[in-house]
Amino acid sequence: MTTLSPPAPLHESVTWTAAPFEPRRGLRNGHVMTVYAWAARRLFPGLEAPEARLIRVSDDTQVLAHCYWQRDRQACPTLLALHGLEGSSSVHYMRGLAARAFRAGWNAVLLNQRNCGGTEHLTPGLYHSGLTDDPRAVIRSLVRTDGLTDFGIVGYSLGGNLTVKLAAELAESPDLPVRAAVAVCPTIDLDRCVRAIERRSNVVYHLNFVRNLRARMRRKAAAWPGRYDLGPLESIWSIRRFDDVYTAPHHGFGDAANYYRLASAIRIADRVRIPLLILAAEDDPFVPADQFREPIVAGNPAIHAVITRHGGHCGFVAPAVAGDDGYWAEAEAIRFLSTFTPAADRAPGDGR
């Protein structure tokens, strides 16, 4: 059962309504859905090896993108996909999204956020949950070097916060040809989401994230000797403490509380003017759905929030049918972007 907000006029009087979501049998529990989507083995037939491209963000920083190109890339719209905390371009939802977009005639560019996907050596700095500099630089580079003219963005979890924040900032960047965006289970209120993952019922997720953050910090220090003090690391066993010690000071936020406030997309969601779809679930273990009902979000006619009863965190696995493995959020994301992206109706979808 899917709870839908009424169809909303999002762009030039066009309305859009999500397809209903029904979870696959046995996946009605949010924790089960979340773990299943994370652990399930998926195949992506027709998705060839991508082009690895390094894109310079600043004098001392590059990011790595994996790109899937149509034969006539300039005639096609381009998907830019942003992963979640400690993810990479290789996680299942990024590749699943790329496969679906490619079949629909889109180019697909999967961005590894700085230090993710084995890229610690490409920058001396760290990333944070509101760092939209990197996707902006990627889009500008692809416009300049490849002549691409129409972009859609899809972000998951932390990448969803980046997506909403970037959508809100587009008025300050008129050179970015982003036509529409989708955020899946986005952490747009960072403090609220961190408090949710700190609940006892989420201890497994929390410890897994912290373990990965600690490991990445060790890799970072090894790649940049003498730049980072690992002394406090052994005593850090929460995301909030990690952000207090490393993320917030490194980026000039001071402490985690100020970082969460300033990097949260909910603070500026009323500035979104492009069509933006938010997909969320009531049973998401650590991204509370009530943040998407806040007036600053719900009161913006450019934002269409779809909150399903089931779906877990970035799960949304429906029954599989012939030719479709049932990942509903991926299907809805591409359908939404195609509705509001002019180039999508002329994209050939013929591969390289």
VOVO-91343 format. One line per field, with one value per residue (C-alpha): residue number from 1; residue in one letter; x, y, z. Coordinates in pm, whole numbers, m for minus. Layout:
// residues N
seq NUM  ... .
type A  ... .
xx X  ... .
yy Y  ... .
zz Z  ... .
//
This chain:
// residues 352
seq 1  2  3  4  5  6  7  8  9  10  11  12  13  14  15  16  17  18  19  20  21  22  23  24  25  26  27  28  29  30  31  32  33  34  35  36  37  38  39  40  41  42  43  44  45  46  47  48  49  50  51  52  53  54  55  56  57  58  59  60  61  62  63  64  65  66  67  68  69  70  71  72  73  74  75  76  77  78  79  80  81  82  83  84  85  86  87  88  89  90  91  92  93  94  95  96  97  98  99  100  101  102  103  104  105  106  107  108  109  110  111  112  113  114  115  116  117  118  119  120  121  122  123  124  125  126  127  128  129  130  131  132  133  134  135  136  137  138  139  140  141  142  143  144  145  146  147  148  149  150  151  152  153  154  155  156  157  158  159  160  161  162  163  164  165  166  167  168  169  170  171  172  173  174  175  176  177  178  179  180  181  182  183  184  185  186  187  188  189  190  191  192  193  194  195  196  197  198  199  200  201  202  203  204  205  206  207  208  209  210  211  212  213  214  215  216  217  218  219  220  221  222  223  224  225  226  227  228  229  230  231  232  233  234  235  236  237  238  239  240  241  242  243  244  245  246  247  248  249  250  251  252  253  254  255  256  257  258  259  260  261  262  263  264  265  266  267  268  269  270  271  272  273  274  275  276  277  278  279  280  281  282  283  284  285  286  287  288  289  290  291  292  293  294  295  296  297  298  299  300  301  302  303  304  305  306  307  308  309  310  311  312  313  314  315  316  317  318  319  320  321  322  323  324  325  326  327  328  329  330  331  332  333  334  335  336  337  338  339  340  341  342  343  344  345  346  347  348  349  350  351  352 .
type M  T  T  L  S  P  P  A  P  L  H  E  S  V  T  W  T  A  A  P  F  E  P  R  R  G  L  R  N  G  H  V  M  T  V  Y  A  W  A  A  R  R  L  F  P  G  L  E  A  P  E  A  R  L  I  R  V  S  D  D  T  Q  V  L  A  H  C  Y  W  Q  R  D  R  Q  A  C  P  T  L  L  A  L  H  G  L  E  G  S  S  S  V  H  Y  M  R  G  L  A  A  R  A  F  R  A  G  W  N  A  V  L  L  N  Q  R  N  C  G  G  T  E  H  L  T  P  G  L  Y  H  S  G  L  T  D  D  P  R  A  V  I  R  S  L  V  R  T  D  G  L  T  D  F  G  I  V  G  Y  S  L  G  G  N  L  T  V  K  L  A  A  E  L  A  E  S  P  D  L  P  V  R  A  A  V  A  V  C  P  T  I  D  L  D  R  C  V  R  A  I  E  R  R  S  N  V  V  Y  H  L  N  F  V  R  N  L  R  A  R  M  R  R  K  A  A  A  W  P  G  R  Y  D  L  G  P  L  E  S  I  W  S  I  R  R  F  D  D  V  Y  T  A  P  H  H  G  F  G  D  A  A  N  Y  Y  R  L  A  S  A  I  R  I  A  D  R  V  R  I  P  L  L  I  L  A  A  E  D  D  P  F  V  P  A  D  Q  F  R  E  P  I  V  A  G  N  P  A  I  H  A  V  I  T  R  H  G  G  H  C  G  F  V  A  P  A  V  A  G  D  D  G  Y  W  A  E  A  E  A  I  R  F  L  S  T  F  T  P  A  A  D  R  A  P  G  D  G  R .
xx 0  143  47  50  31  m215  m78  104  170  549  650  453  125  251  130  290  166  375  293  170  431  364  658  781  647  828  965  698  926  1146  1458  1412  1360  1667  1896  1758  1814  2168  2260  2071  2281  2175  2266  2272  2254  2338  2542  2891  3208  3196  3447  3638  3681  3869  3716  3899  3705  3985  4362  4417  4101  3970  3670  3614  3303  3205  3025  2793  2754  2494  2635  2526  2570  2497  2149  2062  1983  2236  2170  2404  2373  2488  2539  2484  2717  3024  2884  3043  2961  2966  2686  2381  2137  2382  2442  2074  1980  2244  2114  1757  1855  2072  1786  1566  1813  2002  2372  2452  2728  2788  2989  3215  3200  3544  3732  3474  3530  3903  3972  4130  4448  4268  4219  4373  4027  3719  3362  3054  2681  2614  2917  2751  3077  3161  2840  2838  3195  3106  2808  3008  3288  3051  2882  3219  3398  3113  2854  2581  2275  2012  2074  1865  1999  1914  2057  2019  2024  2317  2332  1964  2042  2302  2043  1780  2040  2178  1825  1769  2099  2036  1906  2261  2405  2206  2477  2382  2126  1953  1593  1462  1583  1489  1591  1543  1519  1715  1866  1749  1737  2074  2030  1692  1839  2145  1919  1713  2013  2130  1823  1896  1696  1943  2265  2372  2342  2507  2808  2850  2859  3105  3327  3344  3408  3696  3847  3823  3991  4282  4312  4299  4578  4790  4738  4826  5091  5101  4778  4533  4559  4428  4472  4100  3983  3989  3745  3494  3191  2917  2857  2796  3130  3309  3156  3247  3612  3675  3403  3281  3620  3777  3509  3490  3155  3299  3096  2854  2544  2635  2740  2408  2218  2405  2445  2082  1886  1562  1689  1658  1401  1163  1409  1367  1220  1287  1063  1185  1056  1117  1060  1046  903  718  916  1263  1466  1670  1528  1204  928  790  1068  908  581  740  582  911  899  528  447  673  472  793  842  638  681  568  570  500  393  674  1011  1276  1585  1657  1492  1154  1180  858  774  994  834  975  1257  1234  1388  1131  1334  1050  1243  1482  1192  1002  1315  1382  1014  997  1316  1201  871  1045  1356  1299  1579  1435  1169  1427  1696  1778  1862  2087  2394  2745 .
yy 0  336  661  929  1301  1442  1478  1810  2056  2043  2196  2383  2232  1873  1641  1317  1027  742  381  193  4  m342  m510  m851  m1134  m1156  m800  m604  m545  m237  m403  m714  m503  m290  m586  m783  m495  m453  m823  m955  m1052  m867  m909  m623  m774  m532  m303  m301  m187  189  455  567  941  1167  1512  1799  1986  2215  2247  1963  1754  1514  1282  956  897  579  667  465  639  605  606  966  1094  1455  1362  1189  1311  1227  1077  1179  931  1005  724  717  723  503  383  400  374  m6  m54  m238  53  269  m2  m97  264  291  m22  103  452  312  95  406  594  791  830  731  890  733  962  838  1110  1221  947  685  391  375  739  860  950  1194  1468  1571  1662  1483  1488  1598  1546  1885  1910  1999  2133  1791  1720  2080  2040  1712  1860  2163  1939  1718  2021  2164  1851  1638  1894  1748  1967  1789  1634  1454  1373  1079  1056  793  860  1100  1144  1231  1517  1637  1610  1818  2073  2105  2143  2428  2592  2584  2940  3045  2826  2902  2736  2390  2231  2013  1953  1734  1538  1241  1178  827  812  1140  1247  1607  1669  1531  1569  1396  1109  1071  1064  793  574  614  426  87  m92  42  m56  m295  m28  231  18  m86  278  371  74  185  549  444  222  502  742  502  473  849  897  638  818  1157  1098  1352  1527  1351  1264  914  941  993  729  428  595  689  460  689  888  1201  1168  1105  1420  1616  1510  1495  1606  1927  2080  1987  2178  2475  2387  2373  2089  1823  2016  2316  2089  1905  2234  2398  2090  1975  2032  2083  2427  2551  2311  2601  2727  2423  2527  2226  1917  1712  1371  1236  863  755  478  489  184  324  237  559  819  932  1010  1299  1529  1517  1647  1962  2277  2386  2064  1989  2352  2370  2287  2182  1893  1576  1347  985  805  432  217  m31  m4  12  221  245  m92  m77  m431  m534  m872  m939  m974  m1076  m840  m643  m737  m534  m242  9  324  287  250  548  764  715  753  1081  1221  1125  1306  1636  1609  1734  1525  1198  1170  1179  961  665  416  221  183  269 .
zz 0  m104  63  m203  m175  m432  m784  m784  m1067  m1078  m1408  m1673  m1550  m1587  m1310  m1198  m988  m854  m930  m619  m422  m285  m106  m209  3  337  320  506  803  758  901  687  375  450  509  213  m29  102  91  m213  m513  m826  m1191  m1441  m1792  m2069  m1845  m1993  m1819  m1757  m1849  m1539  m1543  m1302  m1268  m1102  m835  m715  m736  m489  m532  m795  m784  m970  m1180  m1363  m1685  m1908  m2245  m2517  m2873  m2928  m2576  m2669  m2793  m2465  m2115  m1844  m1503  m1221  m932  m575  m324  50  351  295  m38  m383  m752  m722  m466  m599  m613  m810  m1071  m1076  m1137  m1411  m1584  m1581  m1697  m1976  m2105  m2108  m2329  m2066  m2012  m1654  m1446  m1106  m881  m604  m343  m232  m44  m139  m370  m292  m378  m55  m246  m478  m220  112  244  374  250  440  400  240  9  m321  m469  m616  m813  m935  m1064  m1233  m1415  m1528  m1652  m1853  m2007  m2107  m2227  m2361  m2467  m2247  m2203  m1991  m1648  m1392  m1044  m820  m469  m198  178  238  m140  m120  116  m136  m412  m231  m122  m475  m615  m371  m470  m845  m847  m760  m1041  m1357  m1568  m1437  m1676  m1415  m1519  m1235  m932  m713  m352  m211  172  196  528  486  863  970  1344  1333  1132  1356  1662  1490  1412  1773  1894  2048  1778  1520  1695  1417  1146  1367  1453  1090  975  1250  1171  808  903  1129  859  604  842  879  500  474  725  543  212  362  633  911  811  1044  1413  1469  1845  1923  1675  1906  2144  1873  1859  1728  1411  1615  1794  1463  1321  1635  1614  1238  995  1159  1253  918  728  963  1123  1475  1619  1498  1606  1390  1104  1107  1111  823  601  625  305  498  596  237  87  21  m244  m470  m805  m1031  m1012  m715  m611  m261  m205  159  376  708  826  739  1050  1062  821  989  741  947  820  474  617  755  604  445  238  203  129  m176  m493  m676  m430  m460  m159  m183  153  138  431  364  193  466  404  31  m21  m199  m339  m512  m669  m970  m1313  m1648  m1740  m1415  m1078  m885  m747  m742  m640  m934  m1177  m1036  m1032  m1403  m1493  m1298  m1450  m1800  m1749  m1679  m1898  m2255  m2410  m2274  m2545  m2822  m2657  m2884  m2609  m2843  m2623  m2729 .
//
